[in-house]
Amino acid sequence: MKAELARRKKMAEQYRGRINTAVDYIERNLKQDFSLDQIAAVAGFSKYHFHRIFYTFTGESLFQFIQRLRLEKAATLLLTDLGKPVTEIALECGFSSSSSFAKSFRHYFDFSASQWRNLKSASCLQESNLGKKDSNQGQVLSNPGKDSITENVYIEYVNNTQIWRYELMENHNRVVEVKDLPETTLAYVRYVGPYKGDGKLFEGLFSKLFQWAGSRDLLRFPETKTIIIYHDNPDITDEAKLRVSVSISVPPDTAVDGEIGKMILPAGKYALARFELDDQEYQEAWDWVYRTWLPESGYQPDDRPFFEMYHNDPKTHPEGKSIVDICIGVKPL
């Protein structure tokens, strides 16, 4: 009986791993047209069964999923790249025309793209149903400097790295670095669903990943990077559909299978904000980066996934906190 349960679990992991491979492919290529044959081939399934398998594991049809990711990416770009024309954003997100984008966007969010971009207060957004979802999208960009009063800010340049040093009230000093990071291959375990403040969830995901990696001699700290990637904007995507990848850096030729997937973290310029946090302090830290540092930095976010990079085991910290860099891909404002 136990052997049969183990076999069934292993098969389910193989299926989920293939679906994750298809999802990663879609996310990397949202600008292009997709066909059922193409994505089924990426996942290694017959096209005649792929739709049903995809729906079983995601709760959405393949093309509902693609459309949702395109619309949610567009909604984020409208608020983070204010200088980019709506039509350009529509094409960048894979829509064939501005008219098809406009119709789909209004249907999903109950706003036109221009109305969405022009909303300046969180209260306006909270009064709408935003495609039958509650949201506080816009708060991050509408209240710069609200969280902390900055006493002094020192900016320096070291080896092509810009460093902001903040001396804040109550001795909460903070450092933000903007520097180029190399392309990095990651092995990951993915979770879909609510995650905010759930330290036990992440502990379980890391335990599963570390057990896999340890048996393959892939844990070589401090060279090995420990990263959590957030694929969706929690202010836009329904909580039940939020995707998170708990990851470690691995050699490019690392073989993965089943529930362990592999993806590339793109190279480029990132802002890294260093914090020491417990499970309940992450939201405040992310808010500080977006409300205080970003508006006065001369940078804006680009469309690469945002992530957290961890530097310690919180069990070894005197206050049980994680030392973490909040990392955002950036480009000039």
Protein Blocks (a to p, Z undefined) as FASTA:
>chain_A
ZZmmmmmmmmmmmmmmmmmmmmmmmmmmmmpccdfklmmmmnopafklmmmmmmmmnopa
fklmmmmmmmmmmmmmmmmmmmbcfklmmmmnopabfklmmmmmmmmnopafklmmmpmb
fklmmmpnnhoiacfehjlmmmghklpccfbdcdddeehiacdddddehhiacddddddd
ddddddddddeddfehplklmmmmmmmmmmmmmmnopaccfkbccddddfbdfklmcfkl
cccdddddddfklccehjbccddddedddddddddddfklmmmmmmmmmmmmmmmnopac
dfbdcddddfbdfklpmnlpacdddddddddZZ
